[in-house]
Amino acid sequence: MEISLKQRTAFVCGAGSVGPGWGNGKATAVAMARAGASVVAVDINFAAAQETAGLIEAEGGACLAVQADATNSASVQSAVQIALDRFGSIDILQNVVGTTIMGGPIELSEEDWQKVLDINLKSAFLTCKHVLPVMLRQQRGVITNTSSLASIRYVGYPYTSYYAAKAGLNQLTQAVALQYAAQGIRCNAVMPGVMNTPLIHQQISAQYESEADMIRARDAVCPMGRMGTGWDIANASVFLASDQAQYITGVVLPVDGGISCRCM
Ligand SMILES: NC(=O)c1ccc[n+]([C@@H]2O[C@H](COP(=O)([O-])OP(=O)(O)OC[C@H]3O[C@@H](n4cnc5c(N)ncnc54)[C@H](O)[C@@H]3O)[C@@H](O)[C@H]2O)c1
C-alpha cells in the first residue's frame, strides 16, 4: 500500500520545535513532504519554521515557512491567505501547536490558565475557522488535531489547564468531524502518549531530579519500555491525511505504545 499525498497542500501549524531534535510538528511536516505534499510550515517562531522548510527543501520537497501566532485570528487568517497565494489550496490542516504550564487551580495564575487554553485549544478553533471555508469550497479536506494522553488520563504532572485544554480538543475534533462529514471534510486527532520530543526537555524535566531521571522514568512507564518519538506521530498523521483513511473521521487515535490501555 503506497501512501501518497501528491497534489496536496498541508498547512502544518506548529511545524517547528522548541529545541534541537524532532518535535511532532517538525517530523510531521517532513513526513508529509516525503509523501509528496507541498507544505506550509507555520510557527510563531519563524526561525523554527524556516529550519523545517530548509530540511524539506534540502530533500527536494516544496515548503513555505510562515510566521504566525495561532492564538490570533488575524495572524491565522493572513497565514491561510499566504498559503493559498503560494499553493492554491489547503487540503490538509495539521494542528500541532501546544504547550504545558505546571500548576493546579491554586498555583496557576488566571493568565497562565488562559494561555494554555489558548495555545492548545483556541488555536485549533481559529485554524478551523479560517481553513474550513477553503475546504468547503474545495469539497475536500482533512484536519488532524494533536491531542494528548492527558486528555483522557491523569498522567502524573500537575498541569490542570493542559488536561482541560486537550480534553476540549477531543470534543472539538468530534464536533467538527460530524458537522462536516457529508461535505468531504474529515477531522481526527492523534493522541500521543509519553513521547521524547524537545518539549519535554524544556517543559517537563523540572519535575525530575535530572534529565536522565526523566528519560528513565518516562521510558519505564511505557508498556514497550520506551517513549514514542515525533516520527510515530508523523507516520500516523500521514496515514490519517491520506485517501487510505477516507472512511475514518471523528477518531482520537492513541499513538502511545499501548499506555492508554492500562492504569498508569
Ligand atoms: N512531547 C510529548 O510528550 C507530547 C505528548 C502528548 C502530546 N503532545 C503534543 O504534541 C504537540 C507538539 O508537541 P512537541 O513536543 O512537538 O512540541 P514543540 O513545542 O517542540 O512544538 C510545538 C511548536 O508549536 C509552536 N507554537 C507554540 N505556540 C504557538 C503559537 N501560538 N502559534 C504558532 N506556533 C506556536 C512552537 O514554537 C513549537 O515550534 C503539542 O500539541 C503537545 O501538546 C506532546
The ligand as an ORCA input file, in Angstrom:
! r2SCAN-3c Opt
* xyz 0 1
  N       6.011     15.600     23.745
  C       5.072     14.871     24.322
  O       5.321     14.012     25.179
  C       3.639     15.092     23.933
  C       2.681     14.233     24.444
  C       1.362     14.448     24.115
  C       1.009     15.485     23.289
  N       1.945     16.318     22.792
  C       1.500     17.421     21.923
  O       2.195     17.417     20.695
  C       2.234     18.748     20.188
  C       3.633     19.119     19.769
  O       4.479     18.813     20.795
  P       6.049     18.848     20.638
  O       6.548     18.040     21.756
  O       6.451     18.524     19.265
  O       6.287     20.397     20.991
  P       7.122     21.606     20.416
  O       6.936     22.645     21.458
  O       8.508     21.205     20.059
  O       6.370     22.043     19.088
  C       5.308     22.934     19.106
  C       5.582     24.088     18.158
  O       4.461     24.972     18.262
  C       4.953     26.291     18.208
  N       3.999     27.205     18.821
  C       3.753     27.391     20.137
  N       2.834     28.350     20.314
  C       2.467     28.755     19.080
  C       1.554     29.733     18.596
  N       0.820     30.467     19.436
  N       1.427     29.903     17.270
  C       2.167     29.174     16.394
  N       3.073     28.248     16.799
  C       3.221     28.052     18.123
  C       6.273     26.261     18.938
  O       7.097     27.369     18.563
  C       6.835     24.911     18.506
  O       7.677     25.039     17.379
  C       1.647     19.646     21.270
  O       0.307     19.922     20.972
  C       1.758     18.780     22.507
  O       0.794     19.132     23.479
  C       3.260     16.156     23.088
*
